[in-house]
Amino acid sequence: MTLLREIFTGIGTLLRGFGMILRRPKLFLLGALPPLLTSVLFLIALIALLARIDDLTAWMTPFADGWADGWTTALRVALGIVLVAASVLLMVIGFTTVTLALGSPLYDMIAEEVEEELGDAPEPLDEPLLTSVMRALRISLALILISAAAAVPLFVAGFIPVVGQTVVPVVSALVGGWLLGAELIGSAFERRGLLRLRDRFAGLRRRRLYSLGFAVPVFLLLSIPFVAVLVFPAAAAGGTILARGLLPPAPPPRPEQAAPPEHAGPPHQPGPSRPDSR
């Protein structure tokens, strides 16, 4: 039950993100503009891939031309599914990276609104803009390279009968969700001085099922063209909520040493004993 509770808590975090952003319609509409632009670009790329998928799989498997028609078709259909799954993995991570870059000030505003509503909001990180931009680019490039590296074994596994059509898409969603989660918690982590990609991964590992319960549905929704336009602002808000749930609670402030009473005089010192006058 604890495992299911963590997963459903992650799903609930996405729904909370929707609730928070829908209460701010102006911010929601502004936050939808960057994913609208990137959705158009990535949809064109996905349509181009699907339009040429038959030619592409035939070009990649010339050795199967002499096989029986059933075997050739089965191989190329399996390869097509793997190519599309791997492409979607790369596209969603790339989509998130480009969208966050285009709408960085807007998504920082969303994160700040969420932090203020939930309380105990940290101060924004005080650093030069160029430093922040260069770090974001480095982390985004690292995540894209990791997703590309993960796509290679998934591509190979796609040739395994049954596994390629069932296990590979599921693993793609899990890997993509994990990397996407690392992107979406970035702003909240940086506000708390956690600036490295390994800090984000460590946070996700602290509550794996909670993280995946949030990130996998976001990954699946962002893989649907134009649905991402509606989902992305909520995902940015939910990522901030997720980050707060992954970080350990701050230690309570240490009580200050008790000060002496304001009007108390110096402690009484016993004087020397006086002889009895009697």
N, C-alpha and C positions, 0 to 999 in steps of 0.2 A: 504493500500500500504506500509506503514511503516513496518508492520509485515512481509510482503513478502520480503521487502528490507533487513531486518535483516537476514532472513533465507538464502537468496541468497548471502548475504555478507559472511555468514559462509561457504557456499559451495565454494564461490570464494576464501576464505582463504585456503581451502584444495588445490585448483588448484594452488594458488600462491606457496604453499609449494612444490607441484610437480615441478613447474617451477624453483624454487630456487635450489632444490636438483639435478635436471637433468642437470643444468649448472655446476655441480660439480660431474662428473661421478665417479671419484675415491672415493669420500666420499659417494656417493650413493651406490656403490658396497660394500664398507665396512659396511655401515649401514644396508645392506640387509642380512649380514651373521647371526647376532643373530636371527632375525625372521625366517630365514631358518631352523635353528636348532630347535627352539621352535615349528615351524609349524610341523615338523616331529613328535615330541613328542605328540603334542596335536591332530594331525590327527590320530595317533594310538589310542589315548584314545577315540576319537569320533567314529572311526570305530568299536571299541570294544563295545561302547554303542549301536550303531545302530544295530550291529549284534545280540545283546541280548535283544533288546527293547521289542520283543514279549514276551519272557520269563519273563522279568522284570515286564511288565504291568500285566501279568497273575498272577505273584506272589503277586503283590500289590493289586489285586482285586479278591481274592478267593470267595468273596460273590456273584460275578456275574456269577459263573459257572453254576448256575441253571436257569439263565435268558434265554429269547429267543435269538437266535443267533444274530439278528440284534442289539438288545440293548447291548449285551455283546461286540460286535465288535465296536459299536459306542463309548462306554465308554472307551475301551482300546485304540482306535485310538486317542481319545481326550487326554487321559492321556499320551500317547506316544508323542503327539505334545508338551504338556506342559513340559514333562521331557526333551525333546530335547531343547526347548526354554530356560528353566532354566539352562540346562547344558552349552548351548552356552553362556549365560550371564556370568556364572562363568568362563568359559574357556577363553573368550575374555579378561575379567579383569585380570585373572591369566596370560594369555599369555602376556598381556602388561606389567604386573609387572615383569615377568621373563625376558622378552626381554630387558626392560629398565635396569634391573640389570646386565644382561650379557653384554650389549653394552653401559654401562654408559659412559665411556670415549668418545666413538664415537658419542653418541647423545649429549653430552656436546659440542663436536666440531661443530656439526650441529647447535646447538643453538647459539654458539658464532659466527659462520659464518652469520647466519640470523641477529643477533643483529648488527654485524658490517655493513652489507649491508644496514640495515634500519636506522642506525645512532643512536646516543645517547645511546650507549651500556654501561650498568653499569659494574663496576668492579666485577670480580668473588667473591663469598663469601669467606672470609678468615676464615677458621675453620679447625680443625683437620679432617682427612679423616674418622676416626672411628666415629666421631660425625655425619658426613654427612651420612655415611652408615647406622648407627643405626636409624636415623630419617627417612630415606627413607624406611627402613624395617617396621618401626612402621606405617607409612602412608599407605604403600602398604597392610599391614595386615588389617588395619582399612577398607580400600576400599573393600578388599575381604570379610570381615565380613559383611559389609553393603550390598554387592551384594548377599551374601548368605541369609541374613535376608529378602531382597526384593524378593528372589526366593520363599519363603514360601507362602506369600499371592498369588503370581502368580500361584503357584502350586495348591492352593485351588480353585482359580478362574477358573482354567482350567477345572474343572468339570461342570461348568455352560454351558449349551448348547449355541452354537453360540459364546458367549462371549469368551469361552476358545480357540476358533480357530481363532478369529479375533482380539479382544481387547488385549488379553494376549501377543501375539507376538509384537504388536505395543508398549505396555507399556514396555515390556522387552527391546526393542530397545531404547526407551527414557531413561529408567533408566541406561541401559548399556552405552549409549552415554554420559550421564551426569557424571557417575563415570570415564569413560575413559577420558573425557575432563579434569577432575581433575588430572588425572595422567599426561597428556601431557603438561599441563601448569606449572607443578611443577618446572622445571629447571629455567624458566624465573622468576617465582615468588620468588624462593629462592635467585636468584641473586639480587633481590631488597629487601631482608630482610624479606619477607613474608614466614615464615617457617612453619606455622600451616596448617592443612587440612582445618580448618574453613576459613582461608584466601582465599584458592582456591575456596571453595564453595561460599564465598561472592563475589568473582570476577565473577564467572559464573552467579550468580543471577543478577549481575549488568546489563548484557545484555543476558537474557535467550535464546531468539530466535537465536541470533547470535551464542551463544555457542552451542546450539543444531543443528543449521544448519551446523556447522563444525563437531561436535562430532558424531552425529547419522550416517551420511554417512561413517565416519571412522569406527564406530562400525560394521556396516553392511559389509563393505569391509574386515575388519579383521576377520570376522566370516567365510570367505570363505578360505579354506585351500590353502596355497601357494600364493594366491593373496596378503595376508598380507606381503609377502616378498617384494613385489614391493611398497606396500602402506606405510609400517611402516616408512621408512626414510622420506617420504614426510609428514607423519603425525607428526613426530617429528619437522620438520621445520614449519609446519602449526601451531602446538601447541604454538610455540614461537611467531608467528605472532598473534595468538588469544590472548595470554596473554597480549601482548602490547596493543591490542584493548580493553581489559577489565579493565586495570588499569587507574585510573584518570590521566590526564596529570600533569606532575610535575609543581609546581608553578614557575613562572619566578623569576630569581634572583632579590633580592632587590637592587635597585640602591644605590651605596655607596654615602656617604655624600660628597658634592662637596668640593674639597680641595682648599685652597687659591692659587692664581697664584704663580708660582715658584719664580719670582723675585720681587714680590710685597713687599714693605717695610711695616713697622707697620702703622696702621691707623693714619691719621692726627689728632692730638689733638690740638684744638685751644688754643693758649697761652693767657696770661693775656693782657688786652687792655693797650696800651701805651698812655699817655697823648699827646695831640697835642702840638708840639714844637713851634707852631706859637704864 
